[in-house]
Amino acid sequence: MTNLRSRWGRVTVALAVVLAHGLGLYLIVHHSVRLIRLEADRASGAPVQVRLVAAPTPQPVAKPEPMPVRPSEPKPRPIEKPVVRKRAPLLSSEAPAARTVAPARTEPVKPVEPAPSVPTPSAAPAPAPTPPAPSPTPTPGPNLLDTPKQISSAELKQLGCRIPRPDYPPKARRLEQEGTVVVRLDIGADGAVKTARVARSSGYPLLDAAALTSIEAGHCQPYTTAGIARAVEAEQPIAFNLND
């Protein structure tokens, strides 16, 4: 950027000098022509007309921009001479010492008797490696879906179980036996009644047997949990009444 500015400054100064020289040459030529005309008019006797012409105003000459000053380079620092420390000379004495040391007494060395050789026992054969014990086969844990889930009587009604009406035993009717039998039944994942047993007896074996026969012939809709069918366990009461 600095070189470009200096170059433009030099070109401007050159143009100003050329213009000044051209203007001076033009004034000289014009003045010479007027003088020649005046001399011709005087020779011919014609009146001379003098016209004052204003001098042209000098145009300002552009000043060249100052050249950038380069920063002065730092002066090299003087090299310091290493300081050599003088050591004091060591004092040495060549006079023999007054005290002498008696030579040490040397005792005869007793020969060392060789130790009796100990017989090395023969290396016993290494035992054969025992084969690793077979890892026990993991037994599968119980499947929670196979374990019947205990449901309430209200949930049992939602399954829509179709249980046939039990036949009233003739002997029990003749003996005027009546009561309610509570049967515990296991329903599989397919909705079929798998097993049935008496949870609370009516007090009469004939009525209990008739209730179990009726329950075992029933069928329900599968009980599902999150879309998966599973086995359930519930209680169903069966009532026997002579008036029915």
C-alpha positions as CSV (number, residue, x, y, z in Angstrom):
1,M,0.0,0.0,0.0
2,T,2.9,2.4,0.8
3,N,4.6,1.6,-2.5
4,L,1.4,2.4,-4.4
5,R,1.0,5.8,-2.8
6,S,4.6,6.7,-3.4
7,R,4.3,5.7,-7.1
8,W,1.1,7.8,-7.5
9,G,2.9,10.8,-5.9
10,R,5.8,10.5,-8.4
11,V,3.4,10.4,-11.4
12,T,1.6,13.5,-10.1
13,V,4.8,15.5,-9.7
14,A,5.9,14.5,-13.3
15,L,2.6,15.5,-14.8
16,A,2.8,18.9,-13.0
17,V,6.3,19.5,-14.3
18,V,5.2,18.7,-17.9
19,L,2.2,21.0,-17.7
20,A,4.3,23.8,-16.4
21,H,6.8,23.5,-19.2
22,G,4.1,23.3,-21.8
23,L,2.4,26.4,-20.4
24,G,5.7,28.3,-20.5
25,L,6.4,27.2,-24.1
26,Y,2.9,28.3,-25.1
27,L,3.4,31.8,-23.6
28,I,6.7,32.2,-25.3
29,V,5.4,31.2,-28.7
30,H,2.3,33.4,-28.2
31,H,4.4,36.4,-27.2
32,S,6.7,36.0,-30.1
33,V,3.8,35.9,-32.6
34,R,2.4,39.2,-31.1
35,L,5.8,40.9,-31.4
36,I,6.1,39.8,-35.0
37,R,2.6,41.2,-35.7
38,L,3.4,44.5,-34.0
39,E,6.6,44.9,-36.0
40,A,4.6,44.2,-39.2
41,D,2.0,46.8,-38.3
42,R,4.6,49.4,-37.5
43,A,6.3,48.8,-40.9
44,S,2.9,49.2,-42.7
45,G,2.0,52.4,-40.7
46,A,-1.3,50.9,-39.4
47,P,-2.4,51.9,-35.9
48,V,-1.2,49.5,-33.2
49,Q,-3.8,48.1,-30.9
50,V,-2.5,46.9,-27.5
51,R,-4.6,44.4,-25.6
52,L,-3.8,43.5,-22.1
53,V,-4.0,39.8,-21.5
54,A,-4.2,38.6,-18.0
55,A,-1.6,36.1,-17.0
56,P,-2.9,32.6,-16.4
57,T,-3.3,31.7,-12.8
58,P,-0.7,29.2,-11.8
59,Q,-2.1,25.8,-10.9
60,P,-1.1,24.4,-7.5
61,V,1.5,21.8,-7.8
62,A,0.7,18.7,-5.8
63,K,3.2,18.1,-3.1
64,P,4.7,14.6,-3.0
65,E,3.8,12.6,0.0
66,P,6.6,12.0,2.4
67,M,8.3,8.7,2.2
68,P,7.5,6.4,5.1
69,V,10.2,6.3,7.7
70,R,11.4,2.8,8.3
71,P,11.8,1.9,12.0
72,S,15.3,1.9,13.1
73,E,16.7,-1.6,13.7
74,P,17.6,-2.4,17.3
75,K,21.2,-2.2,18.0
76,P,22.9,-5.5,18.9
77,R,23.5,-5.9,22.5
78,P,27.2,-6.1,23.5
79,I,28.4,-9.6,24.2
80,E,29.3,-9.9,27.9
81,K,32.6,-11.6,28.6
82,P,32.3,-14.5,31.0
83,V,33.7,-13.8,34.4
84,V,36.5,-16.2,35.3
85,R,36.8,-16.8,39.0
86,K,40.2,-17.4,40.2
87,R,40.7,-20.2,42.6
88,A,43.2,-20.0,45.5
89,P,46.2,-22.3,45.1
90,L,46.1,-25.4,47.3
91,L,48.9,-25.7,49.8
92,S,50.8,-29.0,49.7
93,S,53.5,-30.2,52.0
94,E,56.1,-32.7,51.0
95,A,57.5,-33.2,54.6
96,P,57.0,-36.8,55.8
97,A,54.4,-37.3,58.5
98,A,55.7,-37.9,62.0
99,R,53.2,-40.6,62.9
100,T,53.6,-44.0,61.2
101,V,51.1,-46.8,61.1
102,A,52.2,-50.3,62.0
103,P,51.5,-52.9,59.4
104,A,48.5,-55.2,60.2
105,R,49.3,-58.8,61.3
106,T,48.2,-61.4,58.8
107,E,46.9,-64.7,60.3
108,P,47.3,-68.0,58.3
109,V,44.1,-68.9,56.5
110,K,42.7,-72.3,57.4
111,P,41.7,-74.5,54.5
112,V,38.0,-74.9,54.1
113,E,36.8,-78.5,54.2
114,P,34.4,-79.4,51.4
115,A,30.9,-80.1,52.5
116,P,29.6,-83.7,52.1
117,S,27.6,-84.1,49.0
118,V,23.9,-84.7,49.6
119,P,22.3,-87.2,47.3
120,T,19.6,-85.5,45.2
121,P,16.3,-87.4,45.3
122,S,15.0,-88.5,42.0
123,A,12.2,-86.3,40.6
124,A,8.8,-87.9,41.1
125,P,6.6,-88.1,38.0
126,A,4.1,-85.2,37.7
127,P,0.6,-86.3,38.4
128,A,-1.7,-86.5,35.4
129,P,-4.0,-83.5,35.0
130,T,-7.5,-84.2,36.2
131,P,-10.2,-83.4,33.6
132,P,-12.4,-80.4,34.5
133,A,-15.7,-81.3,36.1
134,P,-18.6,-80.8,33.7
135,S,-20.5,-77.7,34.4
136,P,-24.0,-78.4,35.7
137,T,-26.8,-77.9,33.2
138,P,-28.9,-75.0,34.3
139,T,-32.4,-76.0,35.0
140,P,-35.1,-73.8,33.5
141,G,-37.0,-71.7,36.0
142,P,-40.7,-71.7,36.3
143,N,-42.6,-69.9,33.7
144,L,-44.9,-67.3,35.2
145,L,-47.4,-67.7,32.4
146,D,-47.8,-71.4,33.3
147,T,-48.6,-70.6,36.9
148,P,-52.4,-70.0,37.4
149,K,-53.3,-66.5,38.5
150,Q,-55.8,-66.1,41.2
151,I,-58.7,-64.0,40.0
152,S,-61.8,-62.7,41.7
153,S,-65.4,-63.7,41.1
154,A,-66.1,-60.4,39.2
155,E,-63.2,-61.2,36.8
156,L,-64.5,-64.7,36.4
157,K,-67.9,-63.3,35.3
158,Q,-66.1,-61.2,32.6
159,L,-64.8,-64.4,31.1
160,G,-68.3,-65.5,30.2
161,C,-68.0,-69.1,31.3
162,R,-70.6,-71.5,29.9
163,I,-71.3,-73.9,32.8
164,P,-74.2,-76.3,32.4
165,R,-76.8,-76.4,35.2
166,P,-76.1,-79.3,37.6
167,D,-78.6,-82.1,37.8
168,Y,-80.2,-82.3,41.2
169,P,-79.5,-85.8,42.5
170,P,-82.9,-87.7,42.9
171,K,-81.8,-89.3,46.2
172,A,-80.7,-85.9,47.6
173,R,-84.1,-84.4,46.5
174,R,-85.9,-87.3,48.1
175,L,-84.0,-86.8,51.3
176,E,-84.6,-83.0,51.0
177,Q,-80.9,-82.2,50.9
178,E,-80.0,-78.6,49.8
179,G,-77.1,-76.2,50.2
180,T,-74.3,-74.3,48.3
181,V,-71.0,-75.9,47.1
182,V,-68.0,-73.6,46.5
183,V,-65.8,-75.1,43.8
184,R,-62.2,-74.1,43.0
185,L,-61.5,-74.5,39.3
186,D,-58.4,-74.1,37.2
187,I,-58.9,-72.6,33.7
188,G,-56.2,-73.1,31.1
189,A,-54.8,-70.6,28.6
190,D,-57.3,-72.0,26.0
191,G,-60.3,-71.3,28.3
192,A,-61.1,-75.0,29.1
193,V,-61.6,-76.0,32.7
194,K,-58.6,-78.3,33.6
195,T,-59.4,-79.3,37.2
196,A,-62.2,-78.7,39.8
197,R,-62.2,-79.4,43.5
198,V,-64.4,-78.6,46.4
199,A,-63.2,-75.6,48.3
200,R,-66.2,-75.5,50.7
201,S,-68.6,-78.4,51.0
202,S,-72.4,-78.1,51.2
203,G,-72.4,-80.9,53.8
204,Y,-73.8,-83.5,51.4
205,P,-71.5,-85.6,49.2
206,L,-74.2,-86.1,46.6
207,L,-74.6,-82.3,46.1
208,D,-70.7,-81.9,46.0
209,A,-70.3,-84.5,43.3
210,A,-73.0,-83.0,41.2
211,A,-71.4,-79.6,41.4
212,L,-68.0,-80.9,40.3
213,T,-69.5,-82.8,37.3
214,S,-71.2,-79.5,36.2
215,I,-68.0,-77.4,36.6
216,E,-65.8,-79.8,34.7
217,A,-68.0,-79.7,31.7
218,G,-67.8,-75.9,31.4
219,H,-65.7,-73.7,29.1
220,C,-64.6,-70.0,29.4
221,Q,-63.0,-67.4,27.3
222,P,-59.1,-67.2,27.7
223,Y,-57.8,-64.7,30.3
224,T,-55.3,-62.4,28.6
225,T,-52.7,-60.1,30.2
226,A,-51.2,-57.5,27.7
227,G,-52.6,-59.6,24.9
228,I,-51.0,-62.9,26.2
229,A,-53.4,-65.7,27.3
230,R,-52.6,-67.4,30.6
231,A,-54.0,-69.9,33.1
232,V,-56.1,-68.6,36.0
233,E,-57.7,-70.0,39.2
234,A,-61.0,-68.9,40.7
235,E,-63.9,-70.0,42.9
236,Q,-67.4,-70.6,41.6
237,P,-70.4,-71.2,44.0
238,I,-73.1,-73.8,43.0
239,A,-76.4,-73.6,44.9
240,F,-78.9,-76.5,45.2
241,N,-82.4,-75.4,46.3
242,L,-85.5,-77.8,46.4
243,N,-87.8,-74.9,45.2
244,D,-85.9,-74.5,41.9
